[in-house]
Amino acid sequence: MGELVNEQYKDLIVYVPGKPVSETERELGISGCIKLASNENPLGPSPKALAAVADYMRQGHEYPDGGAFYLKQRIAAFHDISSENLITTNGTNELIEMLIRTTMLADENMIYGGYSFIIYKLCAMAANRQVRTVPFKDMRIDLEAMAAAVDDKTKLIFLDNPNNPCGTYFTKDEFDRFLAAIPDDVVVVYDEAYCHYVDADDYPKGFDYLNQRERFVLMRTFSKAYGLAGFRIGYGVGNKALIGYVNKGRQPFNCNSIGQVAALAALDDQEHVDNSVRMNKSEMLRLMSAYDALGLGYQPSQTNFLLVDFKKDVMEVYDKLLRQGVIVRPMAGYGLKTSARVSIGTPEENDKLLNAIPNI
């Protein structure tokens, strides 16, 4: 009898999600837990998005618009691009899978940074493609080392800027030098999931590079600043021909109706995005000051989270915070055995976090 599963699935690392907050409260016998583990917008979705979704629910018996026609038109107008350069996906996770499946041959490799979004690696492994992991330098993506890792079998390079889970970024000058060193036949995927939170003047904006490199794909999401993580809407922008090929493998109804409606409305509520970014910045500064006073380490961040070094076993820290109703994301799986990724919450949520830390 033949093997039940493909060989690569036997050693594939399982992405372990956190438990629902309600289940955590039930297990621990507590209430009022706060979740600072998933980099969600603590202000939630735009009120306009919620109203649009409520109004749409009467049409829930209908299949989604398979091509996301209106959403693509709206995103294209928002960014002043052609809808032919755009693909909408079930979060950017689906786009990562689609890019790997569309572009990579069996003997080709993909390059990513060792502390980058782990889904890049897991998707490539699931497709039985070779992964080259480049270590970070000073908790930042090492672009020089990534360029040096490229060979004649490299097809994809994934870059998250700012980075998850470190919160760090690379500059425009660094990125320009990197792209100049990368062969034209390599597809560079630039993940800007956290771009709305960036305030660094030297940050390289993805849309500035679309016309500079033919094999360049920009990834964006509605999950962070727009507060629509549960609605699962992401999108990719790139060369018309490449996007067209990726679209051929897209499932017919990959973007659900409610997500499309919510995203359309969210694009019309820039005030909500601005308020979210403003609160994130002020609360991050407050938390950094508090961490300084507590003697904790952290990475300066251009995102909506901080990578905090608790200077002791992070699983112990995680467990003790959990029992006080505070959920963070331990980074032991990344080899950061004393660090946790802690999202920036509301002022009230951050107060609870700061009151809990001294007890550990």
C-alpha positions, 0 to 999 in steps of 0.5 A: 500500500502506498503512502497516505500523504505526501512526504513533506507533510510528515515533517510540516510544522503545524501553525498553532493558533491561540484558543478563543478568549471565551474558552480561555476564560472558561478553562481558567475560571476568570472573566474579562480576558484581553487578547494582545496576541494577534496584532488586531485593531483594538478599536474594531472595524469601521462603523461604516463597515459594520453598518454596510455588513448589517444591511447586506445580511439579507442577501446572505443566501447569494454566492459572493461576487466571484471576481470581487468586481466592485471591491477591485474597482474601488481599491484600484481607484483608491491607489490610482492603478488598473484593476488588471494589476490587482487580485483580491484574496482570502487574506494575504495567506491565500495570496502567499500560497497562490504565488508559490503555486503559480511561480515555483517549479519543483527544483526552485527555491524561496528565500525569506528572513528567519524571524519573518512571517512563518507562513511564507515558510510553511506554504513553501514546505507544504508545496514541497519547495525548497526554503532558504532561511536567512538569519536576521542581523540586529533583529532586522532583515539582512538584505545583503545576506538575502541577496547573497543567498540567491542562486540560479534556482531562486524564484521567490523572495518574501520580505515583510516590511515592517517585519512581524514579529520584530516590528523593525523595518529596512530603509529605502536606500537599503531596499534600492541596493538590494533590488539592484543586486537581485536578478530580473527573473526573481519575483520579489514579494513585498508584504506591507501588512503594517504599512499604515502604522509606519511613520519613518521618513526613510520607509520604502513605499511599495507602490513606488516600486511597481513600475521599477521591476516587472517581477514585483508583487505588493501585498496589502491587507484589511486585517490590521489598520482597517480592523477587518481581520475576521473578514479575511480580505487581502490583495496583491498588486503587480505586473498585469501578466503575472497577476493574470497567471496567479488569478487563473488558480484562484478559487471562484468564491475566494473572497466572501460577500461580507468581507467584500462589503466591509472592505468597500465601506472601510475604504470610505472611512479614513477617519477610522484608520487615522484614529486607529493609527493615532491611538496606536502611536500614543499608547505605544509610546506610553508602553515603551516608557513603562517597559523602560521603568520596569527594566524590560527590553523591546524592539523599536517598532513601526507596527501595532505591536512590540517585541518585548524581552521579559528576560526570563522564560517566556512560556512562564511569563505567558502562563502567569499573564494568562492567569491574570487575564492577559493573552500575549504571543510567546516567541519561543517557536522563533528561538526567542526564548525570553520574548513575547509579541505584545499587541498595542491595545486600548488604554484600558487594555494596556492598563491591565497589562501593565498592572499584571506585569509586576506580578510575574 
